[in-house]
């Protein structure tokens, strides 16, 4: 194998990993919190989002679904 071929494969692999880490698809009913270098940066809404790979990370996934509270039974007289 030539050195040029190895370099091209390495560049393609790096590009694929960068796109893989930079594109986020957020499901409906959720919002994701993004941290940049360990500090809060933004909230990603549902849909296709792009973040800065290797610098940003999703720190928390927040569900927007309603959760009914548990109410104990009551006696009615």
C-alpha positions in Angstrom: 0.0 0.0 0.0 1.3 3.4 -0.8 1.6 6.2 1.7 -0.8 8.4 -0.2 -3.6 5.8 0.1 -3.1 5.5 3.8 -3.3 9.3 4.2 -6.5 9.5 2.2 -8.1 6.7 4.3 -7.1 8.5 7.5 -8.6 11.8 6.3 -11.8 10.1 5.3 -12.0 8.3 8.6 -11.4 11.6 10.5 -14.1 13.3 8.4 -16.6 10.6 9.2 -15.9 10.7 12.9 -16.2 14.5 12.9 -19.6 14.4 11.1 -20.8 11.6 13.4 -19.9 13.6 16.6 -21.2 16.9 15.2 -24.7 16.1 14.0 -27.4 15.4 16.6 -31.0 14.4 15.9 -33.2 15.3 18.9 -36.5 13.4 19.2 -39.8 15.1 19.5 -40.7 15.7 23.2 -37.1 16.2 24.3 -34.5 19.0 24.6 -30.8 18.4 25.1 -28.5 20.5 27.1 -25.1 21.3 25.5 -21.9 22.0 27.4 -19.0 23.7 25.7 -15.7 22.9 27.5 -17.7 22.0 30.6 -19.9 25.0 30.9 -23.6 25.5 29.8 -23.8 26.7 26.2 -27.3 26.1 24.8 -30.4 24.0 24.6 -31.0 22.0 21.4 -34.6 21.9 20.3 -36.2 18.8 18.6 -35.0 18.1 15.1 -31.6 18.2 13.3 -28.9 20.1 15.1 -25.2 20.7 14.5 -22.7 21.1 17.4 -19.0 21.7 17.4 -17.4 18.2 17.5 -14.7 17.5 20.2 -15.6 20.7 22.0 -19.3 20.5 22.7 -21.0 17.6 24.4 -24.6 16.8 25.3 -24.7 16.8 29.1 -28.3 16.1 29.8 -31.4 15.0 28.0 -34.6 16.7 29.3 -38.0 15.1 28.6 -40.8 17.6 27.9 -43.5 14.9 28.5 -46.1 15.6 31.2 -45.7 13.3 34.2 -48.9 13.0 36.3 -48.3 13.1 40.0 -49.3 10.1 42.2 -52.2 11.1 44.4 -53.2 8.8 47.2 -56.8 7.6 47.4 -59.2 9.8 49.3 -62.3 9.0 51.1 -65.3 11.0 50.1 -68.2 11.2 52.6 
